[in-house]
Amino acid sequence: MKDRSSDSFAFEQPDPDLMKYYVICALLTVVGAPIVIIPFLFRYRTLRYKIDAEGISMKVGVFFRREVYVTYRRIQDIHVTRNLLERWMGLAKISVQTASGSSQAELVIEGCKQPEALRDFLYSRMRGARNESNHGEPVGATALASTRGEMLQAVTATDDAVLNTLTDIRDAMQELVRKQGASE
């Protein structure tokens, strides 16, 4: 996985270590290893991802082909999970959840070597998609913020503006109450 540019994340096929992970999982079944390895092999050979400006797509399967496309706007949450074996091998799974009503993730990116970088990239794209105007241009300070520090400053500035507005409203209400009390 390499960051080609700020607009896309180069990630077509899972890392070759994922096949090693599949082989180890199959061997852990002991007797069933020859049978279990076949679906893992087909899965690894057909698993493809594409991350573009609009969203993420996944294609997998030989006999039963599954194709999933999730736009950044539909993403609700992103989880990075690793079991003990995956941590040892430096792999992770990134689960992308939408508001589809299902308790399972809509899309799972397997065999990821840099899950934090990909997760942060997806979060930034997800936030940018939510803050777009009808013309496709980002609006608001949070859409322009590229780092967490800048995002925090933008939120703090927004909080300060809201606090100032509420203080002005409170002062105006107190003045109205004083005027109404004086006129009675």
C-alpha positions as CSV (number, residue, x, y, z in Angstrom):
1,M,0.0,0.0,0.0
2,K,1.5,3.3,-1.1
3,D,0.1,6.8,-1.1
4,R,0.4,7.9,-4.7
5,S,-1.2,11.3,-4.1
6,S,-3.4,13.0,-1.7
7,D,-6.5,12.0,-3.7
8,S,-6.0,8.2,-4.0
9,F,-4.6,5.3,-2.1
10,A,-2.9,2.7,-4.1
11,F,-4.2,-0.6,-2.9
12,E,-5.3,-3.2,-5.5
13,Q,-4.5,-6.6,-4.1
14,P,-4.0,-7.7,-0.5
15,D,-0.4,-8.1,0.8
16,P,1.2,-11.5,0.0
17,D,1.4,-12.2,3.7
18,L,-2.4,-12.6,3.7
19,M,-1.9,-15.9,1.8
20,K,0.6,-17.0,4.4
21,Y,-2.0,-16.1,7.0
22,Y,-4.6,-18.2,5.2
23,V,-2.1,-21.2,5.0
24,I,-1.5,-21.0,8.7
25,C,-5.2,-20.8,9.5
26,A,-5.8,-23.9,7.2
27,L,-2.9,-25.8,8.9
28,L,-4.5,-25.1,12.3
29,T,-7.5,-27.2,11.2
30,V,-5.0,-30.1,11.0
31,V,-7.1,-32.8,9.3
32,G,-9.2,-30.4,7.2
33,A,-6.2,-28.4,5.9
34,P,-6.3,-29.7,2.3
35,I,-10.0,-28.9,2.1
36,V,-9.9,-25.5,3.9
37,I,-6.9,-24.2,1.9
38,I,-8.8,-24.3,-1.4
39,P,-11.4,-21.6,-0.6
40,F,-8.7,-19.5,0.9
41,L,-6.6,-19.8,-2.2
42,F,-9.5,-18.8,-4.5
43,R,-10.3,-15.9,-2.1
44,Y,-6.8,-14.6,-2.2
45,R,-6.4,-14.9,-5.9
46,T,-9.7,-13.1,-6.7
47,L,-9.7,-10.5,-3.9
48,R,-9.3,-7.0,-5.4
49,Y,-9.8,-3.5,-4.0
50,K,-10.1,-0.1,-5.6
51,I,-10.0,3.1,-3.7
52,D,-10.8,6.1,-5.8
53,A,-12.1,9.7,-5.5
54,E,-15.7,8.5,-5.0
55,G,-15.4,5.5,-2.7
56,I,-14.1,1.9,-2.2
57,S,-14.9,-1.2,-4.2
58,M,-14.2,-4.8,-3.5
59,K,-14.5,-7.8,-5.8
60,V,-14.0,-11.4,-4.7
61,G,-15.0,-14.9,-5.8
62,V,-14.9,-17.3,-8.7
63,F,-18.2,-19.2,-8.7
64,F,-20.1,-16.8,-6.6
65,R,-18.8,-13.3,-7.4
66,R,-19.3,-10.6,-4.8
67,E,-18.9,-7.0,-5.8
68,V,-19.3,-4.2,-3.2
69,Y,-19.0,-0.5,-3.8
70,V,-19.3,2.0,-0.9
71,T,-19.1,5.7,-1.4
72,Y,-17.4,7.9,1.2
73,R,-20.7,9.6,1.9
74,R,-22.3,6.3,3.0
75,I,-19.5,5.3,5.4
76,Q,-20.7,5.5,9.1
77,D,-17.7,3.9,10.9
78,I,-14.4,2.3,10.3
79,H,-12.8,-0.4,12.5
80,V,-9.3,-1.9,12.5
81,T,-9.2,-5.4,13.9
82,R,-6.3,-7.8,14.4
83,N,-6.2,-11.2,16.0
84,L,-3.0,-12.6,17.6
85,L,-1.8,-14.2,14.4
86,E,-2.5,-11.1,12.3
87,R,-0.6,-8.9,14.8
88,W,2.4,-11.3,14.6
89,M,2.4,-11.1,10.8
90,G,1.8,-7.3,10.7
91,L,-1.6,-7.6,9.1
92,A,-5.0,-6.1,9.9
93,K,-8.6,-6.1,8.7
94,I,-10.4,-2.8,8.2
95,S,-14.2,-3.0,8.5
96,V,-16.2,-0.3,6.8
97,Q,-19.7,0.0,8.1
98,T,-22.7,1.8,6.6
99,A,-26.2,2.6,7.8
100,S,-27.5,-0.4,5.9
101,G,-29.2,-1.9,8.9
102,S,-26.9,-4.9,9.0
103,S,-24.8,-5.7,12.1
104,Q,-22.0,-6.8,9.9
105,A,-19.6,-4.6,8.0
106,E,-20.6,-3.7,4.5
107,L,-17.0,-4.2,3.3
108,V,-13.9,-5.7,4.9
109,I,-10.4,-4.9,3.6
110,E,-8.2,-7.8,4.5
111,G,-4.4,-8.1,4.4
112,C,-3.6,-4.5,5.1
113,K,0.0,-3.7,6.2
114,Q,-0.6,0.0,7.1
115,P,-4.1,0.0,8.6
116,E,-3.8,3.2,10.6
117,A,-2.8,5.2,7.4
118,L,-5.6,3.7,5.4
119,R,-8.1,4.3,8.2
120,D,-7.1,7.9,8.6
121,F,-7.3,8.4,4.8
122,L,-10.8,6.9,4.7
123,Y,-11.9,9.0,7.7
124,S,-10.6,12.2,6.0
125,R,-12.4,11.3,2.7
126,M,-15.6,10.4,4.7
127,R,-15.6,13.8,6.5
128,G,-14.8,15.6,3.2
129,A,-17.8,13.9,1.5
130,R,-20.1,14.9,4.3
131,N,-19.1,18.6,4.1
132,E,-19.5,19.0,0.3
133,S,-21.9,21.5,-1.1
134,N,-24.1,20.8,-4.1
135,H,-21.3,21.9,-6.5
136,G,-18.8,19.4,-5.1
137,E,-16.6,22.0,-3.4
138,P,-15.8,21.4,0.3
139,V,-17.3,24.0,2.6
140,G,-16.5,24.8,6.3
141,A,-13.3,24.9,8.3
142,T,-13.3,21.1,9.1
143,A,-13.3,20.2,5.4
144,L,-10.2,22.3,4.8
145,A,-8.4,20.9,7.8
146,S,-5.8,18.3,6.8
147,T,-4.5,17.4,10.2
148,R,-6.0,16.6,13.6
149,G,-4.5,19.8,15.1
150,E,-6.1,21.9,12.4
151,M,-9.4,20.1,12.9
152,L,-9.2,20.8,16.7
153,Q,-8.5,24.5,16.0
154,A,-11.5,24.7,13.6
155,V,-13.8,23.0,16.2
156,T,-12.5,25.3,18.9
157,A,-13.0,28.4,16.7
158,T,-16.6,27.2,16.0
159,D,-17.2,26.5,19.7
160,D,-16.0,30.1,20.5
161,A,-18.3,31.6,17.9
162,V,-21.3,29.6,19.3
163,L,-20.4,30.6,22.8
164,N,-20.1,34.3,21.8
165,T,-23.5,34.1,20.1
166,L,-25.1,32.5,23.1
167,T,-23.6,35.1,25.4
168,D,-25.0,37.9,23.1
169,I,-28.5,36.2,23.3
170,R,-28.3,35.9,27.1
171,D,-27.4,39.6,27.4
172,A,-30.2,40.7,25.0
173,M,-32.7,38.6,27.0
174,Q,-31.5,40.1,30.3
175,E,-31.9,43.6,28.8
176,L,-35.4,42.8,27.6
177,V,-36.3,41.6,31.1
178,R,-34.9,44.8,32.7
179,K,-36.9,47.0,30.2
180,Q,-40.1,45.0,30.8
181,G,-39.6,45.3,34.6
182,A,-39.0,49.0,34.4
183,S,-42.1,49.6,32.2
184,E,-44.4,47.9,34.7
